[in-house]
């Protein structure tokens, strides 16, 4: 007798049309990072372990649930006429206009939206859209290479589909300002962003005193880490904040953003994480989804500008974890993928990791008031933990 699986399958969003979201040949967000990630996933056999979803573009009706009418009109006009609206963050150095701006951004948003719809309906438990994670897009403006906020759209679809509480965990090097802004006064959504301090990095926000407003006070969480923070500091900050807050908030679904730009070789941040460290963060998010949400978890990509070596491996690890079959960091990269990377004029990494052990000291062992990262954690705990009846200090 054939038995049904214990839980619905995992899904991956992919379509080559996602590569059409391209700001230009010299822009840091080169879609080669997506192409090489999908190729690596295929060569590793990961596509056989997930259901692949070819997304449809998010509809105007869907997009207007998170973006203003004026902004949507400005994006469509920019793609059609080639004229940016700086009032809406379009036509800037970060967000130059291009013909497929609306259609490309809508396709990315549609992919994460599809995952949200299927999670809400119970068709799947987990899904990943490594083309997504466009967390800088605000209700009325583009920002930081992001046009439509697919993470926020997924949250909205989950809430409209009967989910009561959603936690957004943002692990990009840059503050998840757009997602925070869209849900700043919504007590059903907790946004948690661990990032390099806005004192010296775009978008120059994400401080611990940004805590949410009105009934949502305490649901906006920011850990603003110092430059040079590596695996030990980042993982320790996660350990010191995220598990306790999720225990208190009790989300029904987790949406996570896994920007690979916290890596030491990324050119657009000053953090010093390894691939092993980023893999450990993905494992931790998955474990929290199992503990609090019955496994319901939507993972997205985000930033990441070491496009040939770091991003594909980081997001292949993420895909494997979502699929329920994590890869060891010491596993060799497939020879066919190596050849593809080398055909683009750069050396290919030989293994799936950096050869480091991402150890960290648990917060339960006490904090060091002389350590910059620990002081950043304490600031966040002091601001946020009292809202949830938690002790902000270590005792």
LOMAR-893235 format. One line per field, with one value per residue: residue number from 1; x, y, z of N, C-alpha, C in turn; residue in one letter. Coordinates in steps of 0.02 Angstrom, whole numbers, plus 50000, padded with zeros to 5 digits. Last residue first. Layout:
N
resi: c(NUM,...)
nxx: c(X,...)
nyy: c(Y,...)
nzz: c(Z,...)
caxx: c(X,...)
cayy: c(Y,...)
cazz: c(Z,...)
cxx: c(X,...)
cyy: c(Y,...)
czz: c(Z,...)
resn: c(A,...)
This chain:
395
resi: c(395,394,393,392,391,390,389,388,387,386,385,384,383,382,381,380,379,378,377,376,375,374,373,372,371,370,369,368,367,366,365,364,363,362,361,360,359,358,357,356,355,354,353,352,351,350,349,348,347,346,345,344,343,342,341,340,339,338,337,336,335,334,333,332,331,330,329,328,327,326,325,324,323,322,321,320,319,318,317,316,315,314,313,312,311,310,309,308,307,306,305,304,303,302,301,300,299,298,297,296,295,294,293,292,291,290,289,288,287,286,285,284,283,282,281,280,279,278,277,276,275,274,273,272,271,270,269,268,267,266,265,264,263,262,261,260,259,258,257,256,255,254,253,252,251,250,249,248,247,246,245,244,243,242,241,240,239,238,237,236,235,234,233,232,231,230,229,228,227,226,225,224,223,222,221,220,219,218,217,216,215,214,213,212,211,210,209,208,207,206,205,204,203,202,201,200,199,198,197,196,195,194,193,192,191,190,189,188,187,186,185,184,183,182,181,180,179,178,177,176,175,174,173,172,171,170,169,168,167,166,165,164,163,162,161,160,159,158,157,156,155,154,153,152,151,150,149,148,147,146,145,144,143,142,141,140,139,138,137,136,135,134,133,132,131,130,129,128,127,126,125,124,123,122,121,120,119,118,117,116,115,114,113,112,111,110,109,108,107,106,105,104,103,102,101,100,99,98,97,96,95,94,93,92,91,90,89,88,87,86,85,84,83,82,81,80,79,78,77,76,75,74,73,72,71,70,69,68,67,66,65,64,63,62,61,60,59,58,57,56,55,54,53,52,51,50,49,48,47,46,45,44,43,42,41,40,39,38,37,36,35,34,33,32,31,30,29,28,27,26,25,24,23,22,21,20,19,18,17,16,15,14,13,12,11,10,9,8,7,6,5,4,3,2,1)
nxx: c(51084,51093,50947,50813,50696,50533,50412,50414,50467,50597,50671,50705,50809,50896,50929,51002,51111,51167,51219,51318,51402,51447,51523,51626,51663,51655,51558,51515,51400,51366,51321,51213,51262,51397,51520,51546,51620,51628,51778,51820,51818,51721,51629,51622,51774,51838,51788,51867,51925,51854,51798,51694,51738,51736,51601,51598,51686,51615,51508,51573,51619,51541,51638,51644,51605,51623,51496,51367,51197,51038,50895,50780,50766,50827,50958,50976,50963,51076,51178,51153,51187,51326,51366,51330,51404,51547,51584,51520,51484,51481,51363,51213,51042,50929,50832,50718,50607,50477,50407,50343,50365,50280,50333,50429,50521,50540,50591,50710,50776,50791,50879,50992,51027,51062,51175,51262,51286,51360,51473,51520,51557,51590,51592,51624,51572,51564,51502,51526,51603,51632,51714,51647,51469,51353,51289,51188,51032,50912,50767,50621,50473,50382,50220,50173,50264,50279,50343,50425,50504,50562,50645,50734,50798,50858,50961,51075,51094,51132,51253,51325,51336,51414,51534,51581,51589,51618,51625,51674,51569,51440,51261,51115,50970,50803,50633,50472,50387,50379,50222,50102,50013,50135,50277,50451,50581,50725,50830,50933,50927,50910,51008,51080,51064,51238,51345,51380,51273,51204,51301,51250,51118,50968,50801,50640,50474,50322,50156,50045,50048,50106,50185,50280,50278,50352,50476,50530,50547,50644,50758,50854,51024,51143,51180,51036,50942,50788,50640,50479,50342,50169,50011,49900,49842,49745,49780,49822,49947,50006,50006,50092,50212,50234,50258,50377,50460,50457,50442,50512,50652,50817,50937,50908,50735,50581,50432,50321,50353,50519,50643,50735,50718,50697,50698,50730,50802,50780,50653,50593,50485,50385,50263,50126,49990,49933,49900,50015,50106,50053,50068,50207,50249,50196,50272,50394,50356,50314,50432,50492,50398,50408,50535,50511,50412,50477,50599,50636,50709,50769,50848,50950,50972,51092,51084,50910,50791,50688,50633,50530,50590,50647,50594,50665,50619,50584,50454,50434,50496,50432,50298,50305,50346,50239,50134,50180,50175,50039,49989,50112,50120,50043,49936,49977,50015,49890,49846,49945,50022,50182,50206,50226,50367,50379,50439,50487,50502,50657,50753,50808,50885,51003,51112,51216,51177,51073,51143,51223,51124,51074,51191,51212,51098,51117,51234,51204,51142,51228,51229,51316,51321,51367,51258,51100,50998,50884,50787,50804,50813,50687,50678,50711,50641,50598,50577,50550,50478,50447,50289,50199,50235,50236,50161,50049,50092,50033,50043)
nyy: c(51840,51973,52074,52086,51962,51985,52037,52099,52224,52194,52168,52291,52366,52270,52200,52300,52319,52191,52187,52285,52224,52117,52187,52241,52197,52229,52151,51998,51882,51704,51587,51611,51637,51531,51571,51478,51417,51369,51328,51330,51310,51365,51248,51162,51172,51248,51393,51446,51603,51676,51679,51602,51475,51449,51415,51298,51216,51198,51125,51007,50964,51023,51044,50924,50959,51029,51062,50946,50997,50940,50911,50988,51095,51192,51146,51167,51307,51344,51295,51381,51501,51486,51461,51582,51684,51656,51655,51752,51868,51949,52002,52008,52015,51884,51746,51666,51542,51504,51375,51268,51179,51218,51328,51307,51208,51228,51357,51332,51257,51355,51442,51358,51340,51473,51486,51395,51459,51565,51494,51438,51554,51680,51860,51994,52156,52264,52260,52244,52135,51989,51909,51882,51902,51969,51943,51856,51864,51790,51806,51709,51689,51571,51558,51584,51638,51682,51776,51700,51628,51733,51783,51677,51664,51800,51835,51760,51699,51814,51841,51726,51742,51860,51823,51713,51762,51939,52113,52221,52345,52292,52277,52295,52219,52259,52230,52266,52241,52340,52399,52385,52477,52602,52537,52482,52514,52576,52566,52498,52543,52553,52647,52655,52549,52580,52605,52663,52658,52543,52396,52247,52152,52072,52102,52049,52090,52016,52052,52094,52229,52350,52459,52416,52356,52438,52450,52318,52310,52414,52379,52276,52326,52215,52084,51983,51920,51934,51857,51886,51793,51814,51759,51697,51653,51674,51740,51864,51824,51780,51899,51978,51906,51923,52060,52068,52000,52080,52235,52293,52340,52362,52427,52526,52556,52634,52682,52662,52556,52502,52385,52308,52171,52055,51915,51809,51709,51603,51549,51401,51325,51205,51141,51153,51163,51244,51373,51440,51386,51439,51576,51584,51546,51654,51761,51731,51752,51883,51952,51918,51977,52112,52139,52119,52215,52337,52330,52308,52425,52519,52643,52612,52615,52676,52797,52815,52784,52797,52845,52931,53045,53011,52916,52895,52845,52748,52715,52588,52593,52706,52669,52571,52652,52741,52657,52618,52744,52772,52667,52590,52416,52314,52296,52314,52185,52124,52202,52174,52014,51945,51831,51659,51545,51378,51280,51116,51029,50944,50856,50883,50991,50942,50894,50976,51033,51117,51206,51265,51329,51420,51497,51550,51632,51720,51784,51845,51966,52074,52204,52309,52352,52345,52308,52328,52275,52153,52028,51916,51804,51751,51667,51540,51509,51444,51408,51254,51171,51017,50930,50902,50758,50622,50557,50415,50246,50107,49940)
nzz: c(51613,51497,51470,51445,51470,51399,51363,51244,51264,51312,51188,51120,51180,51232,51115,51047,51134,51133,51002,51012,51104,51027,50933,51015,51181,51311,51369,51320,51396,51414,51366,51287,51163,51115,51002,50851,50698,50557,50492,50315,50177,50102,49996,49891,49792,49697,49604,49455,49394,49246,49118,49088,49093,49228,49244,49166,49235,49354,49304,49272,49397,49547,49695,49828,50000,50115,50160,50115,50093,50154,50110,50104,50021,50098,50079,49942,49937,50012,49928,49822,49880,49894,49760,49694,49773,49755,49616,49538,49607,49731,49770,49846,49907,49874,49897,50014,50075,50178,50273,50389,50493,50593,50655,50754,50713,50576,50581,50649,50552,50452,50518,50529,50395,50365,50450,50390,50268,50317,50361,50242,50175,50302,50334,50358,50295,50214,50044,49909,49866,49963,50035,50154,50144,50142,50023,50000,50078,50114,50203,50242,50325,50416,50488,50613,50761,50905,50986,51072,50982,50914,51015,51036,50907,50886,50984,50995,50872,50798,50862,50828,50691,50691,50760,50684,50549,50574,50557,50488,50566,50684,50660,50725,50720,50741,50722,50750,50853,50946,50900,50838,50883,50853,50761,50772,50809,50799,50886,50817,50641,50500,50381,50264,50176,50152,50292,50412,50496,50484,50510,50429,50508,50530,50558,50566,50581,50606,50586,50650,50676,50574,50551,50460,50336,50253,50320,50312,50175,50160,50238,50291,50280,50208,50209,50251,50325,50397,50422,50463,50518,50531,50586,50523,50363,50266,50152,50190,50238,50117,50043,50120,50107,49969,49966,50038,49947,49833,49796,49646,49643,49699,49707,49811,49776,49727,49817,49899,49985,49934,49911,49979,49956,49864,49859,49714,49659,49741,49818,49889,50014,50102,50087,49971,49988,50082,50054,50093,50001,49883,49902,49915,49787,49715,49765,49711,49574,49566,49584,49460,49376,49407,49359,49221,49193,49229,49151,49021,48987,49127,49231,49375,49525,49564,49496,49442,49387,49532,49650,49633,49599,49480,49360,49195,49039,48950,48923,48984,49107,49160,49165,49265,49373,49385,49421,49546,49612,49614,49692,49800,49850,49904,49824,49695,49657,49631,49523,49430,49468,49442,49306,49353,49365,49372,49499,49530,49676,49714,49678,49558,49580,49634,49566,49538,49420,49467,49549,49450,49373,49467,49485,49359,49349,49456,49416,49298,49324,49429,49506,49470,49295,49169,49090,49178,49253,49221,49209,49133,49208,49213,49105,49149,49306,49465,49632,49707,49849,49939,49970,50127,50231,50221,50069,50078,50039,49953,50000)
caxx: c(51090,51112,51016,50860,50750,50598,50419,50393,50401,50544,50650,50651,50754,50867,50892,50940,51067,51137,51166,51263,51368,51406,51464,51581,51659,51708,51542,51576,51420,51382,51385,51200,51246,51326,51506,51530,51604,51593,51730,51824,51866,51783,51640,51562,51729,51841,51802,51810,51940,51872,51860,51679,51725,51801,51629,51555,51702,51680,51496,51539,51668,51540,51592,51673,51588,51683,51537,51426,51261,51095,50953,50786,50745,50754,50928,50982,50915,51009,51170,51144,51116,51284,51375,51302,51331,51513,51607,51543,51432,51536,51394,51267,51105,50939,50901,50734,50674,50492,50465,50324,50409,50265,50287,50373,50502,50516,50529,50659,50760,50751,50812,50959,51008,51005,51116,51238,51251,51295,51433,51499,51501,51609,51566,51677,51567,51626,51494,51481,51631,51583,51737,51709,51530,51390,51337,51255,51081,50979,50805,50689,50501,50442,50263,50147,50242,50243,50297,50375,50467,50513,50591,50691,50758,50805,50900,51056,51078,51071,51199,51311,51299,51349,51492,51572,51544,51622,51593,51720,51611,51498,51327,51158,51036,50864,50693,50526,50389,50414,50284,50157,50005,50068,50235,50381,50549,50671,50771,50892,50953,50911,50953,51093,51025,51170,51324,51429,51318,51187,51274,51303,51151,51036,50856,50704,50532,50384,50218,50045,50070,50064,50129,50303,50241,50285,50432,50514,50501,50580,50718,50793,50960,51110,51226,51077,51012,50829,50709,50527,50407,50225,50074,49890,49897,49725,49763,49756,49898,49998,49968,50023,50181,50223,50200,50316,50452,50425,50461,50452,50596,50753,50931,50958,50796,50633,50495,50317,50285,50470,50587,50742,50695,50705,50732,50692,50798,50843,50660,50648,50503,50442,50283,50196,50016,49957,49851,49952,50115,50054,50002,50164,50268,50172,50200,50386,50385,50266,50381,50524,50409,50344,50523,50560,50397,50414,50599,50600,50645,50780,50789,50941,50914,51074,51141,50968,50836,50700,50694,50513,50547,50690,50564,50657,50629,50655,50479,50405,50513,50505,50318,50283,50387,50305,50130,50171,50239,50085,49969,50062,50149,50103,49926,49950,50067,49933,49805,49940,49973,50133,50217,50192,50320,50393,50383,50506,50456,50608,50727,50769,50822,50954,51053,51218,51233,51059,51090,51254,51166,51030,51160,51262,51111,51060,51233,51245,51100,51233,51183,51340,51287,51415,51317,51151,51006,50955,50792,50791,50876,50709,50654,50764,50626,50648,50555,50600,50474,50478,50358,50203,50225,50217,50217,50065,50074,50072,50000)
cayy: c(51826,51904,52063,52110,51998,51950,52009,52029,52219,52211,52113,52247,52400,52321,52166,52273,52376,52216,52141,52294,52287,52104,52150,52285,52173,52261,52222,52036,51930,51771,51584,51586,51694,51541,51561,51540,51411,51428,51301,51357,51273,51403,51291,51200,51141,51175,51360,51415,51538,51679,51714,51673,51502,51467,51474,51355,51235,51231,51193,51045,50986,50981,51073,50956,50924,51001,51114,50962,50975,50986,50869,50938,51030,51195,51145,51100,51264,51363,51269,51308,51488,51502,51410,51518,51681,51655,51603,51690,51831,51905,52032,51961,52043,51953,51768,51705,51571,51529,51420,51315,51176,51156,51339,51352,51214,51163,51345,51374,51226,51296,51465,51383,51282,51441,51529,51383,51395,51578,51533,51394,51515,51628,51792,51945,52099,52257,52265,52298,52203,52031,51929,51921,51863,51972,51998,51827,51898,51764,51837,51732,51709,51612,51549,51524,51644,51622,51798,51745,51592,51691,51824,51700,51610,51772,51874,51802,51657,51776,51890,51740,51685,51859,51878,51707,51708,51877,52056,52166,52321,52333,52249,52337,52209,52273,52212,52283,52191,52279,52414,52344,52409,52584,52591,52474,52457,52570,52603,52462,52550,52488,52640,52703,52611,52587,52564,52664,52716,52596,52459,52295,52184,52074,52114,52045,52094,52034,52039,52024,52184,52290,52467,52447,52324,52418,52508,52349,52264,52416,52438,52264,52328,52280,52132,52020,51906,51962,51857,51897,51822,51798,51793,51750,51650,51646,51669,51860,51853,51735,51841,51998,51915,51855,52033,52098,51975,52013,52198,52270,52377,52327,52376,52473,52570,52584,52696,52711,52561,52527,52419,52381,52199,52125,51949,51857,51772,51639,51590,51448,51345,51250,51163,51142,51124,51179,51321,51455,51373,51366,51548,51602,51506,51586,51759,51725,51689,51829,51955,51900,51905,52078,52144,52079,52144,52315,52345,52254,52410,52475,52614,52640,52588,52610,52753,52832,52824,52767,52805,52861,53048,53009,52964,52879,52905,52756,52777,52603,52540,52705,52722,52552,52596,52767,52693,52568,52710,52818,52673,52641,52476,52335,52282,52373,52234,52100,52198,52242,52057,51970,51897,51709,51596,51433,51324,51180,51043,50997,50850,50821,51003,50970,50850,50941,50986,51062,51164,51227,51278,51367,51461,51503,51580,51676,51751,51785,51905,52038,52147,52255,52356,52365,52265,52347,52348,52170,52085,51978,51836,51790,51736,51582,51516,51456,51453,51302,51198,51084,50938,50921,50830,50651,50586,50483,50296,50168,50000)
cazz: c(51684,51512,51490,51394,51503,51402,51430,51243,51233,51359,51231,51097,51146,51276,51168,51019,51116,51195,51022,50965,51123,51086,50911,50978,51111,51273,51358,51332,51345,51438,51402,51355,51205,51129,51073,50886,50769,50581,50539,50383,50218,50107,50053,49907,49840,49690,49668,49486,49424,49317,49131,49097,49026,49197,49277,49149,49166,49355,49329,49218,49346,49487,49646,49769,49938,50084,50129,50157,50063,50154,50100,50156,49995,50088,50146,49969,49902,50034,49996,49812,49866,49952,49811,49674,49770,49820,49663,49507,49571,49710,49711,49832,49884,49895,49890,49955,50075,50111,50265,50335,50435,50558,50599,50768,50783,50601,50546,50681,50616,50440,50500,50589,50435,50331,50460,50458,50268,50287,50408,50295,50149,50255,50341,50345,50339,50252,50116,49929,49859,49928,49968,50157,50136,50205,50024,50008,50038,50123,50149,50255,50261,50414,50430,50579,50691,50881,50933,51099,51035,50880,50989,51091,50936,50844,50972,51052,50930,50781,50863,50898,50717,50659,50783,50756,50568,50537,50591,50501,50511,50662,50676,50683,50750,50703,50760,50705,50799,50965,50936,50812,50908,50875,50787,50753,50842,50749,50909,50865,50708,50534,50429,50317,50164,50127,50236,50359,50503,50437,50535,50445,50452,50555,50511,50603,50536,50640,50550,50628,50729,50570,50598,50522,50391,50231,50311,50377,50208,50126,50254,50252,50316,50209,50239,50204,50342,50344,50447,50409,50537,50487,50602,50572,50411,50330,50146,50157,50284,50173,50019,50110,50172,49996,49931,50065,50015,49830,49856,49681,49614,49709,49655,49818,49814,49720,49784,49845,49956,49981,49878,49983,50019,49845,49913,49754,49621,49750,49758,49883,49946,50096,50154,49987,49931,50104,50037,50126,50072,49892,49891,49971,49845,49702,49777,49783,49597,49555,49636,49524,49373,49420,49431,49256,49182,49260,49223,49056,48955,49070,49199,49308,49490,49590,49485,49484,49347,49467,49653,49649,49658,49539,49406,49265,49080,48965,48894,48918,49060,49152,49120,49197,49349,49369,49357,49494,49601,49580,49621,49783,49820,49941,49895,49729,49673,49684,49584,49457,49435,49489,49336,49313,49390,49325,49481,49500,49622,49724,49746,49563,49546,49679,49572,49603,49419,49421,49578,49503,49342,49440,49541,49386,49300,49455,49482,49295,49326,49365,49512,49514,49360,49221,49091,49130,49253,49213,49256,49097,49191,49270,49096,49120,49235,49413,49578,49684,49781,49933,49946,50056,50222,50284,50107,50057,50089,49950,50000)
cxx: c(51100,51113,51029,50932,50800,50650,50484,50401,50371,50473,50595,50626,50693,50807,50860,50898,51000,51090,51129,51204,51310,51369,51418,51517,51607,51707,51596,51562,51481,51406,51407,51264,51235,51316,51433,51515,51587,51571,51694,51770,51874,51835,51706,51571,51671,51794,51796,51829,51878,51885,51879,51740,51709,51793,51693,51581,51661,51698,51562,51525,51635,51586,51596,51619,51620,51668,51599,51469,51318,51158,51016,50845,50750,50728,50853,50949,50916,50957,51100,51138,51102,51212,51331,51309,51305,51438,51566,51559,51454,51501,51462,51300,51157,51003,50908,50808,50685,50559,50472,50374,50395,50306,50268,50318,50437,50488,50498,50591,50707,50731,50766,50888,50969,50981,51054,51177,51222,51253,51363,51455,51475,51547,51595,51653,51614,51623,51562,51465,51589,51609,51687,51732,51591,51456,51369,51309,51151,51028,50879,50722,50571,50458,50324,50185,50215,50219,50254,50322,50410,50473,50539,50633,50711,50766,50844,50989,51051,51048,51132,51254,51281,51306,51421,51525,51529,51573,51595,51689,51657,51532,51384,51231,51086,50925,50754,50591,50439,50419,50315,50223,50061,50064,50167,50338,50478,50632,50716,50829,50907,50943,50961,51036,51029,51125,51252,51410,51367,51230,51261,51272,51209,51079,50922,50760,50595,50440,50277,50111,50071,50087,50082,50248,50257,50245,50360,50464,50481,50529,50650,50742,50901,51041,51194,51125,51060,50903,50755,50596,50451,50288,50130,49953,49893,49780,49748,49733,49828,49945,49956,49980,50107,50190,50183,50254,50387,50415,50424,50472,50530,50695,50864,50949,50843,50692,50539,50382,50283,50402,50535,50684,50702,50681,50743,50734,50764,50848,50724,50644,50558,50454,50338,50208,50089,49984,49870,49900,50049,50067,50000,50094,50222,50189,50172,50313,50377,50291,50330,50473,50443,50352,50459,50549,50446,50404,50535,50594,50604,50712,50811,50882,50904,51020,51126,51026,50896,50745,50714,50574,50527,50650,50604,50623,50615,50670,50554,50440,50490,50526,50393,50304,50369,50351,50199,50168,50233,50151,50018,50047,50094,50134,49987,49932,50039,49983,49846,49899,49974,50086,50163,50205,50285,50343,50408,50443,50474,50559,50674,50735,50778,50886,50999,51159,51239,51114,51075,51203,51199,51070,51116,51235,51159,51071,51174,51244,51139,51190,51177,51294,51309,51384,51366,51215,51058,50963,50865,50789,50866,50774,50672,50743,50683,50616,50612,50570,50530,50475,50382,50275,50230,50204,50192,50124,50091,50046,50044)
cyy: c(51751,51895,51988,52095,52021,51994,51970,51996,52149,52210,52133,52198,52354,52356,52217,52240,52351,52275,52167,52249,52301,52167,52135,52249,52214,52243,52260,52110,51970,51817,51653,51583,51672,51601,51578,51522,51479,51423,51360,51323,51300,51368,51327,51245,51188,51139,51284,51384,51511,51609,51720,51712,51577,51494,51497,51419,51296,51257,51231,51116,51026,51009,51032,50990,50961,50964,51087,51015,50990,50954,50912,50892,50974,51127,51149,51094,51193,51318,51284,51274,51416,51483,51423,51464,51612,51643,51599,51635,51763,51851,52001,51978,51988,51981,51838,51721,51609,51565,51438,51372,51228,51148,51274,51351,51252,51169,51278,51365,51266,51261,51405,51407,51305,51380,51498,51425,51380,51515,51547,51432,51468,51595,51745,51873,52044,52199,52254,52297,52259,52103,51972,51945,51909,51934,52010,51881,51871,51798,51822,51759,51736,51626,51594,51508,51578,51630,51742,51764,51635,51649,51783,51740,51634,51715,51833,51836,51698,51736,51858,51790,51695,51801,51875,51761,51708,51825,51995,52109,52265,52302,52292,52321,52240,52261,52222,52277,52209,52227,52349,52359,52363,52515,52565,52527,52442,52506,52607,52499,52516,52491,52572,52705,52661,52534,52579,52621,52720,52658,52509,52362,52227,52098,52117,52051,52096,52034,52062,52004,52110,52239,52407,52454,52355,52389,52488,52406,52292,52371,52438,52319,52317,52275,52201,52066,51937,51958,51877,51903,51826,51831,51768,51791,51709,51637,51635,51788,51848,51760,51791,51939,51931,51859,51963,52071,52002,51984,52132,52225,52358,52369,52338,52415,52511,52603,52634,52725,52607,52535,52438,52418,52274,52171,52023,51889,51827,51701,51630,51484,51396,51268,51216,51164,51108,51136,51252,51401,51385,51347,51474,51573,51520,51540,51689,51724,51679,51762,51899,51898,51881,52003,52108,52080,52099,52241,52320,52267,52359,52449,52569,52606,52621,52576,52682,52785,52848,52813,52773,52816,52978,53015,52962,52934,52888,52816,52787,52662,52556,52652,52721,52605,52577,52712,52719,52601,52658,52784,52717,52642,52526,52399,52301,52358,52295,52154,52173,52242,52126,52018,51913,51777,51634,51489,51377,51218,51112,50998,50903,50813,50940,50981,50878,50894,50947,51010,51104,51181,51235,51311,51405,51466,51528,51617,51703,51748,51841,51975,52112,52194,52298,52371,52283,52307,52372,52245,52104,52039,51902,51827,51780,51655,51559,51461,51460,51343,51248,51105,51010,50933,50846,50726,50618,50509,50366,50218,50062)
czz: c(51695,51587,51495,51409,51449,51436,51439,51311,51238,51329,51282,51150,51137,51245,51216,51073,51089,51180,51084,50983,51076,51109,50970,50956,51073,51199,51320,51318,51368,51384,51427,51397,51278,51174,51086,50959,50799,50654,50571,50426,50288,50150,50050,49967,49855,49738,49661,49553,49460,49343,49204,49121,49029,49127,49243,49181,49145,49285,49333,49240,49290,49433,49582,49727,49878,50019,50094,50122,50111,50125,50097,50151,50046,50064,50141,50038,49929,50002,50022,49880,49846,49939,49873,49727,49748,49812,49727,49558,49545,49670,49695,49766,49873,49866,49917,49954,50009,50115,50191,50331,50382,50494,50563,50715,50793,50671,50568,50647,50653,50504,50488,50575,50498,50370,50427,50474,50337,50282,50381,50346,50203,50227,50289,50353,50315,50301,50149,50004,49888,49925,49931,50088,50132,50201,50092,50016,50053,50075,50162,50192,50275,50341,50438,50516,50665,50809,50906,51047,51062,50929,50951,51065,50991,50878,50940,51044,50988,50842,50847,50905,50791,50687,50755,50783,50643,50563,50546,50541,50535,50601,50649,50699,50703,50745,50715,50744,50744,50910,50961,50847,50887,50904,50808,50786,50820,50768,50856,50888,50759,50603,50463,50368,50221,50158,50218,50299,50446,50445,50479,50463,50476,50497,50548,50551,50579,50588,50593,50596,50710,50622,50597,50574,50459,50289,50295,50369,50276,50159,50222,50263,50269,50243,50248,50241,50291,50364,50391,50439,50475,50515,50558,50586,50458,50381,50212,50150,50254,50222,50075,50088,50165,50065,49958,50031,50045,49900,49858,49738,49646,49683,49658,49771,49812,49763,49778,49809,49896,49947,49930,49951,50025,49901,49901,49809,49660,49706,49766,49816,49946,50024,50149,50059,49940,50048,50062,50114,50109,49965,49904,49963,49904,49760,49767,49803,49672,49578,49628,49580,49436,49418,49449,49331,49219,49252,49256,49131,48994,49047,49141,49274,49422,49547,49509,49466,49386,49425,49588,49647,49680,49603,49471,49303,49152,49007,48906,48885,48989,49102,49108,49147,49278,49343,49336,49426,49546,49565,49583,49709,49802,49914,49936,49802,49710,49706,49642,49521,49466,49453,49387,49345,49335,49340,49432,49478,49594,49665,49762,49631,49547,49646,49616,49613,49484,49422,49533,49536,49395,49409,49516,49447,49326,49408,49487,49362,49315,49369,49444,49515,49405,49290,49147,49140,49202,49206,49261,49143,49154,49256,49155,49109,49207,49345,49528,49628,49769,49860,49949,50035,50148,50279,50170,50096,50063,50000,50000)
resn: c(X,X,X,X,X,X,X,X,X,X,X,X,X,X,X,X,X,X,X,X,X,X,X,X,X,X,X,X,X,X,X,X,X,X,X,X,X,X,X,X,X,X,X,X,X,X,X,X,X,X,X,X,X,X,X,X,X,X,X,X,X,X,X,X,X,X,X,X,X,X,X,X,X,X,X,X,X,X,X,X,X,X,X,X,X,X,X,X,X,X,X,X,X,X,X,X,X,X,X,X,X,X,X,X,X,X,X,X,X,X,X,X,X,X,X,X,X,X,X,X,X,X,X,X,X,X,X,X,X,X,X,X,X,X,X,X,X,X,X,X,X,X,X,X,X,X,X,X,X,X,X,X,X,X,X,X,X,X,X,X,X,X,X,X,X,X,X,X,X,X,X,X,X,X,X,X,X,X,X,X,X,X,X,X,X,X,X,X,X,X,X,X,X,X,X,X,X,X,X,X,X,X,X,X,X,X,X,X,X,X,X,X,X,X,X,X,X,X,X,X,X,X,X,X,X,X,X,X,X,X,X,X,X,X,X,X,X,X,X,X,X,X,X,X,X,X,X,X,X,X,X,X,X,X,X,X,X,X,X,X,X,X,X,X,X,X,X,X,X,X,X,X,X,X,X,X,X,X,X,X,X,X,X,X,X,X,X,X,X,X,X,X,X,X,X,X,X,X,X,X,X,X,X,X,X,X,X,X,X,X,X,X,X,X,X,X,X,X,X,X,X,X,X,X,X,X,X,X,X,X,X,X,X,X,X,X,X,X,X,X,X,X,X,X,X,X,X,X,X,X,X,X,X,X,X,X,X,X,X,X,X,X,X,X,X,X,X,X,X,X,X,X,X,X,X,X,X,X,X,X,X,X,X,X,X,X,X,X,X,X,X,X,X,X,X)
